[in-house]
Amino acid sequence: MAKREPYEAPQIGAMMERMFRALVRRAGEGDTEALEQLLRLQDVNAEAIKSAGRGLAEFGYSYGELARWTGVSRQAAAKRYARETTS
Protein backbone atom coordinates (compact mmCIF):
# COMPACT_ATOMS: atom_id res chain seq x y z
CA MET A 1 0.00 0.00 0.00
CA ALA A 2 1.28 3.44 -0.88
CA LYS A 3 1.94 5.71 2.07
CA ARG A 4 0.09 9.00 1.98
CA GLU A 5 2.05 12.20 2.36
CA PRO A 6 1.49 13.83 5.77
CA TYR A 7 0.47 17.15 4.24
CA GLU A 8 0.19 19.64 7.07
CA ALA A 9 -0.30 17.18 9.95
CA PRO A 10 2.96 18.17 11.72
CA GLN A 11 2.05 21.86 11.47
CA ILE A 12 -1.48 21.24 12.77
CA GLY A 13 -0.08 19.16 15.64
CA ALA A 14 2.40 21.89 16.56
CA MET A 15 -0.36 24.50 16.52
CA MET A 16 -2.59 22.36 18.73
CA GLU A 17 0.28 21.77 21.16
CA ARG A 18 0.81 25.53 21.44
CA MET A 19 -2.91 25.98 22.10
CA PHE A 20 -2.92 23.31 24.82
CA ARG A 21 0.12 24.90 26.45
CA ALA A 22 -1.67 28.26 26.37
CA LEU A 23 -4.65 26.75 28.20
CA VAL A 24 -2.32 25.21 30.78
CA ARG A 25 -0.60 28.56 31.25
CA ARG A 26 -3.95 30.32 31.67
CA ALA A 27 -5.11 27.73 34.21
CA GLY A 28 -1.87 28.29 36.11
CA GLU A 29 -2.73 31.99 36.19
CA GLY A 30 -6.09 31.32 37.84
CA ASP A 31 -8.39 30.88 34.83
CA THR A 32 -10.79 28.11 35.91
CA GLU A 33 -12.45 28.02 32.48
CA ALA A 34 -9.09 26.99 31.00
CA LEU A 35 -9.04 23.93 33.26
CA GLU A 36 -12.64 23.12 32.28
CA GLN A 37 -11.66 23.29 28.62
CA LEU A 38 -8.65 21.03 29.15
CA LEU A 39 -10.86 18.46 30.86
CA ARG A 40 -13.38 18.60 28.01
CA LEU A 41 -10.62 18.28 25.44
CA GLN A 42 -9.30 15.18 27.22
CA ASP A 43 -12.46 13.31 26.19
CA VAL A 44 -12.42 14.81 22.70
CA ASN A 45 -8.80 13.72 22.26
CA ALA A 46 -9.48 10.15 23.40
CA GLU A 47 -12.36 9.82 20.94
CA ALA A 48 -10.32 11.41 18.16
CA ILE A 49 -7.48 8.91 18.64
CA LYS A 50 -9.94 6.02 18.57
CA SER A 51 -11.58 7.37 15.42
CA ALA A 52 -8.24 8.00 13.72
CA GLY A 53 -7.07 4.47 14.52
CA ARG A 54 -10.26 3.03 13.06
CA GLY A 55 -9.84 5.18 9.98
CA LEU A 56 -6.26 3.95 9.48
CA ALA A 57 -7.40 0.34 9.92
CA GLU A 58 -10.17 0.83 7.37
CA PHE A 59 -7.66 2.51 5.05
CA GLY A 60 -5.69 -0.73 5.13
CA TYR A 61 -3.04 -0.38 7.83
CA SER A 62 -2.64 -3.53 9.92
CA TYR A 63 -3.31 -3.82 13.63
CA GLY A 64 0.38 -4.68 13.96
CA GLU A 65 1.31 -1.30 12.48
CA LEU A 66 -1.22 0.48 14.68
CA ALA A 67 0.18 -1.38 17.71
CA ARG A 68 3.72 -0.28 16.89
CA TRP A 69 2.68 3.37 16.45
CA THR A 70 0.56 3.49 19.61
CA GLY A 71 2.74 1.37 21.91
CA VAL A 72 0.24 -1.40 22.61
CA SER A 73 0.06 -5.07 21.66
CA ARG A 74 -1.43 -6.11 18.33
CA GLN A 75 -4.35 -7.67 20.19
CA ALA A 76 -4.99 -4.43 22.11
CA ALA A 77 -4.86 -2.44 18.87
CA ALA A 78 -7.32 -4.84 17.22
CA LYS A 79 -9.70 -4.48 20.15
CA ARG A 80 -9.31 -0.71 20.39
CA TYR A 81 -9.55 0.11 16.68
CA ALA A 82 -11.93 -2.55 15.39
CA ARG A 83 -14.96 -1.26 13.54
CA GLU A 84 -17.93 -0.88 15.85
CA THR A 85 -20.64 -3.39 15.12
CA THR A 86 -24.30 -2.59 15.44
CA SER A 87 -26.43 -5.39 16.84
C-alpha positions as CSV (number, residue, x, y, z in Angstrom):
1,M,0.0,0.0,0.0
2,A,1.3,3.4,-0.9
3,K,1.9,5.7,2.1
4,R,0.1,9.0,2.0
5,E,2.0,12.2,2.4
6,P,1.5,13.8,5.8
7,Y,0.5,17.2,4.2
8,E,0.2,19.6,7.1
9,A,-0.3,17.2,10.0
10,P,3.0,18.2,11.7
11,Q,2.1,21.9,11.5
12,I,-1.5,21.2,12.8
13,G,-0.1,19.2,15.6
14,A,2.4,21.9,16.6
15,M,-0.4,24.5,16.5
16,M,-2.6,22.4,18.7
17,E,0.3,21.8,21.2
18,R,0.8,25.5,21.4
19,M,-2.9,26.0,22.1
20,F,-2.9,23.3,24.8
21,R,0.1,24.9,26.4
22,A,-1.7,28.3,26.4
23,L,-4.7,26.7,28.2
24,V,-2.3,25.2,30.8
25,R,-0.6,28.6,31.3
26,R,-3.9,30.3,31.7
27,A,-5.1,27.7,34.2
28,G,-1.9,28.3,36.1
29,E,-2.7,32.0,36.2
30,G,-6.1,31.3,37.8
31,D,-8.4,30.9,34.8
32,T,-10.8,28.1,35.9
33,E,-12.4,28.0,32.5
34,A,-9.1,27.0,31.0
35,L,-9.0,23.9,33.3
36,E,-12.6,23.1,32.3
37,Q,-11.7,23.3,28.6
38,L,-8.6,21.0,29.2
39,L,-10.9,18.5,30.9
40,R,-13.4,18.6,28.0
41,L,-10.6,18.3,25.4
42,Q,-9.3,15.2,27.2
43,D,-12.5,13.3,26.2
44,V,-12.4,14.8,22.7
45,N,-8.8,13.7,22.3
46,A,-9.5,10.2,23.4
47,E,-12.4,9.8,20.9
48,A,-10.3,11.4,18.2
49,I,-7.5,8.9,18.6
50,K,-9.9,6.0,18.6
51,S,-11.6,7.4,15.4
52,A,-8.2,8.0,13.7
53,G,-7.1,4.5,14.5
54,R,-10.3,3.0,13.1
55,G,-9.8,5.2,10.0
56,L,-6.3,4.0,9.5
57,A,-7.4,0.3,9.9
58,E,-10.2,0.8,7.4
59,F,-7.7,2.5,5.1
60,G,-5.7,-0.7,5.1
61,Y,-3.0,-0.4,7.8
62,S,-2.6,-3.5,9.9
63,Y,-3.3,-3.8,13.6
64,G,0.4,-4.7,14.0
65,E,1.3,-1.3,12.5
66,L,-1.2,0.5,14.7
67,A,0.2,-1.4,17.7
68,R,3.7,-0.3,16.9
69,W,2.7,3.4,16.5
70,T,0.6,3.5,19.6
71,G,2.7,1.4,21.9
72,V,0.2,-1.4,22.6
73,S,0.1,-5.1,21.7
74,R,-1.4,-6.1,18.3
75,Q,-4.4,-7.7,20.2
76,A,-5.0,-4.4,22.1
77,A,-4.9,-2.4,18.9
78,A,-7.3,-4.8,17.2
79,K,-9.7,-4.5,20.2
80,R,-9.3,-0.7,20.4
81,Y,-9.5,0.1,16.7
82,A,-11.9,-2.5,15.4
83,R,-15.0,-1.3,13.5
84,E,-17.9,-0.9,15.8
85,T,-20.6,-3.4,15.1
86,T,-24.3,-2.6,15.4
87,S,-26.4,-5.4,16.8
